[in-house]
Amino acid sequence: MANIKSKKKRILTNEKARMRNKSVRSAVRTEIRKFNELVEAGDKAAAETQLRVASRKLDKSVSKGVLHRNNAANKKSNMARALHKMA
C-alpha cells in the first residue's frame, strides 16, 4: 500500500475506473454473445437488429475509452461478415 496521500487517492480512482471498465466490457460481450446466438439460430431479422445494438455498445465503449477504436472496428467487422454469410 502506498504511503503518499495522492497515491492512495490514485489507487481509489483507479479501482473505480477498473470496475466501470469491467462493467462496460461485460455489457459489450453480452450483446456480442446475443448476436452470435441469433446467427447460429438462423434468425436473420433479429440478428440485424442485434447487430445495430451491439455496434452501438461498441461505439459507446470506444468513446468512453474502454476499448481501442480498432478493436471495436474489428469486432463490428466480424459480426457484419457473420451476418452476410447467413444469406
HELIX and SHEET records of a PDB file:
HELIX    1   1 LYS A    5  ALA A   41  1                                  37    
HELIX    2   2 LYS A   44  SER A   63  1                                  20    
HELIX    3   3 ARG A   69  MET A   86  1                                  18    
END                                                                             
